[in-house]
Amino acid sequence: MARSEDVASMRWTVNERRASWPARVYVLGMRANRDKDAFEGEENTLRIARKRQRSGNRPPTWWTRTRMEVREETVDGMTVWRVRPRDEEPIVTVVYLHGGGYVHPLTTDYWRLVRALASTPAEVVVPAYPLAPDATVDDVVPRLTDLAAHEAGQGPTVLMGDSAGGALALVLAQQLRDAGRPQARAVVALCPWLDATLHEDAVADLESKDPMLAESGLRAAGRWWAGDRDPSDPMVSPLEGRLDDLPPLTVMIGDRDILRPAVDELAERAGDSGVELQVREVPSMFHVWMTHPIPEAQRTRRWLVRFLRGVVGRR
């Protein structure tokens, strides 16, 4: 129930399976809970972001600590959690960068995905990086780049993130390339926020279908994160950065997501740059579905585990 299109170094796979009934019910719940309000309007976005920041990052859950070995450390002023299997030696390291529009902290949903990734077996490194508007890209990216370079210098490493974290994963790969530092084996961007300006015409058409994100608040968050930079700067919008000489890039996206149009533009630019790009589209899915308790998320998490094993040649 999938179709694919291969063009030179780019492969685009579309899973045409209809949304499961649990996923459809879940989306109804998102709309009933007004999840989208978190990014409706600049003032409201800041109010909700401040409230969530006061609550802080959600640490690894009890179930995560029961199933996995969890260590907490401080790196360059950031709390960093390391999650790995208790009885298996990791074959790969995943530097996982959480989303939230650069303004929301870690939530408990992320640990569901982290547990799955750790089962590869992998060590998953999760930094709780400083958030906007108090911190900006120039405050945070150098610290994350140092962390990524350190991990890549120790062994096979994958940069992975969702939404804003997906953009950060690509930014870090670009930073490592430009500085000639140890590079990741692969970059995985889950529903990435590739263009902080949201300039694509199709964004407005998708907003009514997206149960989670709204243009107005996201654009404001992008400006806060940019600080003294323009939001179109490649450090903020990696779509505008060079794609050549990067590790293979994998993107996952659904069609109920206002970040979807930038993926089309990424595919066009990737073709010109020669970077190896794989896009996996799940048309019936919403933003960052792979962190949620629905069947489609379980299938995606299993695919990511197989992908990580493939990065190091283990099946």
Steps between C-alpha positions, in 0.01 A plus 500: 500500500785730416633660185842646444680729260873480445688786336881489502600524869144567623236243597147603599276229647129557568313268735144507371348304787197673649522634852409243766191561708713566813687769304176657380364505855829642625478791254144570613632516854774742396240729348271468802792587729588795276864393469540751220446789745862464614610673177203729431624861500825648630376609843322172569797295378730682741257462791466125454873457436584682824256282692653180362853626556417566865388137528835395356623206294336169573778259603507135390182328613480223758446246222805629313715470813360151565566373148825681426819621661470877540778742591471873552789741457565867443677597179581864430223614730240264349338202669570199278337158543660184364269204450624154400405132547593340829636176354622585149793703376384786273600470135421865419449832678198716426516868589128577533385864484146558621251727332256754639555803279819591691274618785353184657698262725516122484170318556437144617405387147862526391612224732275253317700566183834506686431155649431360156819650355706368792376146428703499176727465716609865511606760749260791458640836610225752577610856580254736670624805314413860603182639346385821334435780558762500779746307284566536128656292227838665562486402868402139440631367167871525594434291812301239310763491225770425757286221645434352155868520402602326823255213445590463131865485596432202730328272249205461258255782571165607357359851541124478545228741605140598450346831394736773623735220607490360146617837372771503768623156390554634148657823628746301712601285202560819300704647785711185536566494126600866484737464798654175379406325824398135547178442312192286564431190290148623423245771575135415573253788507150416623242754379778764494449875518733569209385855426433723799335762277228259377506692172361217285155577354368155589547560873179703527307232312614233747434687822136392530608134467777526759366420850815619677682792334400855402697742282479809719654357813762299316622804310532688831695213655729497199575869546576453870733211425675696223593783740714745305485286187237504231266199532602401147864465610622141441574464873126543560360371170736221385305474176694811398837341581731295279404134473809371324750278684251404769431148629194320363181678603169333587182703546163379627191714445120479496257706294309645799801710587568862400871417487435263208551752210863571594579131452411537130749784474762297685459219246555744213812647657634159599484391137719793401751439782543126459429420866336162553143567609226259604151638568239278662156658478199376694213706354248429776729611783532815709805681637748273688259206509786261579513607866133418568318180609345404166568205264661720234749625758589145602568408137714812454700429814566144381615635164738742674655214695557307177646813346746548786613139472552552129721804563759272658433205271303286745158361408 
